């Protein structure tokens, strides 16, 4: 749970990390991340420092204030149980314990359930530390070896935000060995976005988004 005025720093401890993420208004979970609007408003197909995460109410849930990778995937989605079983083999928790083959979708649903939420509250997810390029023919290509140990991304909460994370592999990762690369999470207090803030000034739409978000807290 990220309070407005705090930042979450995610650091990869090994190469090839992937962190799937969902974002919801912690005070009203009916408002949640809208990735199509996030990309359309900022004219991007990737996320990096300076870009923000818009809700379906055109407010800004979080801003990306620091990024050592330069590209985070908003297009690839997440794996489900059938995909994981077909790719890596079925391995239940009763058999594998902490090494079991969990899908990202199941991971999201388990965490959402802790807050009284479920499948109706799902949305498109961000995949931090992963890169997917869209080719000229419209196909999508996963870029291997994109993230390295020590890479970081920092998210500043512009609203009180419920952040749901998992470290399952990206669904387009061609590696046939099931892995869950660990990351470290750090929280800190930060100041509000000023008039010269890189995220506010990224584009005109972001200026309007920050204004709308600030009015929400008047």
Residue pairs with C-beta under 8 A, 6 or more apart in sequence:
1 26
1 160
1 161
1 162
1 163
2 8
2 26
2 62
2 155
2 157
2 160
2 161
2 162
2 163
2 187
3 157
3 160
4 157
4 158
4 159
4 160
4 161
4 217
5 157
5 189
5 190
5 191
5 192
6 156
6 157
6 187
6 188
6 189
6 190
7 65
7 154
7 155
7 156
7 157
7 187
7 188
7 189
7 190
8 62
8 154
8 155
8 157
8 163
8 185
8 186
8 187
9 66
9 152
9 153
9 154
9 155
9 185
9 186
9 187
9 188
10 19
10 128
10 152
10 153
10 154
10 155
10 165
10 183
10 184
10 185
11 150
11 151
11 152
11 183
11 184
11 185
11 186
12 129
12 147
12 148
12 149
12 150
12 151
12 152
12 181
12 183
13 149
13 181
13 182
13 183
13 184
14 149
14 181
14 182
15 145
15 147
15 148
15 149
15 181
16 144
16 145
16 146
16 147
16 173
16 175
16 179
16 181
17 128
17 129
17 147
17 151
17 167
17 181
17 182
17 183
18 127
18 128
18 129
18 130
18 147
18 167
18 168
18 169
18 170
18 173
18 181
19 127
19 128
19 129
19 165
19 166
19 167
19 183
20 78
20 104
20 107
20 108
20 125
20 126
20 127
20 128
20 165
20 166
20 167
20 168
21 125
21 126
21 127
21 128
21 163
21 164
21 165
22 32
22 33
22 108
22 112
22 122
22 123
22 125
22 163
22 164
23 32
23 33
23 53
23 55
23 61
23 62
23 126
23 161
23 162
23 163
23 164
24 31
24 32
24 33
24 61
24 117
24 121
24 161
24 162
24 164
25 31
25 32
25 55
25 57
25 59
25 61
25 159
25 160
25 161
25 162
26 159
26 160
26 161
26 162
27 159
27 160
29 115
29 117
29 121
29 162
31 55
31 56
31 57
31 59
32 55
32 56
32 121
32 123
33 53
33 54
33 55
33 56
33 61
33 123
33 124
33 126
34 54
34 55
34 56
34 123
35 74
35 123
35 124
35 125
35 126
36 124
37 54
37 56
37 58
38 47
38 51
38 52
38 53
38 54
38 74
39 45
39 74
41 54
41 203
41 205
41 206
41 209
42 51
42 52
42 202
42 203
42 205
42 206
43 203
44 51
45 74
45 75
45 134
46 71
46 72
46 73
46 74
46 131
47 53
47 64
47 71
47 72
47 73
47 74
47 126
48 64
48 67
48 69
48 70
48 71
48 72
49 64
49 65
49 66
49 67
49 198
50 64
50 198
50 199
50 202
51 63
51 64
51 199
51 202
52 60
52 61
52 62
52 63
52 64
52 158
52 199
52 202
52 206
52 209
53 60
53 61
53 62
53 63
53 64
53 126
53 155
54 60
54 61
54 209
55 61
55 159
58 209
58 212
59 158
59 159
59 209
59 212
59 213
59 216
60 158
60 159
60 206
60 209
60 210
60 213
61 157
61 158
61 159
61 161
62 155
62 156
62 157
62 158
62 159
62 161
62 163
63 155
63 156
63 158
63 193
63 197
63 199
64 72
64 153
64 154
64 155
64 156
64 199
65 154
65 155
65 156
65 190
65 198
65 199
66 152
66 153
66 154
67 152
67 153
67 154
68 150
68 151
68 152
68 153
69 129
69 131
69 146
69 147
69 151
69 153
71 131
71 146
72 126
72 127
72 128
72 129
72 130
72 131
72 153
73 126
73 127
73 130
73 131
73 132
73 170
74 124
74 126
74 127
75 132
75 134
75 140
76 127
76 130
76 132
76 140
76 142
76 170
76 171
76 172
77 124
77 125
77 171
78 103
78 104
78 105
78 108
78 125
78 127
78 168
78 171
79 87
79 103
79 104
79 105
79 168
79 169
79 171
80 103
80 104
80 105
80 106
81 103
81 105
81 106
83 103
83 171
84 101
84 102
84 103
84 168
84 178
85 101
87 176
88 101
88 176
88 177
88 178
89 101
89 178
90 101
91 99
91 100
91 101
91 178
92 100
93 100
93 102
101 178
102 166
102 168
102 180
103 168
104 125
104 166
104 168
104 171
105 122
107 166
107 168
108 122
108 125
108 164
108 166
109 118
109 119
109 122
111 164
111 165
111 166
112 118
112 121
112 122
112 164
115 162
127 170
128 153
129 146
129 147
129 151
129 153
130 142
130 143
130 146
130 147
130 170
130 173
131 142
131 143
131 146
132 140
132 141
132 142
132 143
132 170
132 172
133 140
133 141
133 143
134 140
134 141
135 141
140 172
142 170
142 172
142 173
142 174
144 173
144 174
144 175
155 163
156 190
156 193
156 199
158 193
158 210
158 213
159 213
159 216
159 217
165 185
167 180
167 181
167 182
167 183
168 180
169 175
169 178
169 179
169 180
193 199
193 200
193 210
194 200
197 210
199 206
199 210
200 206
200 207
200 210
201 207
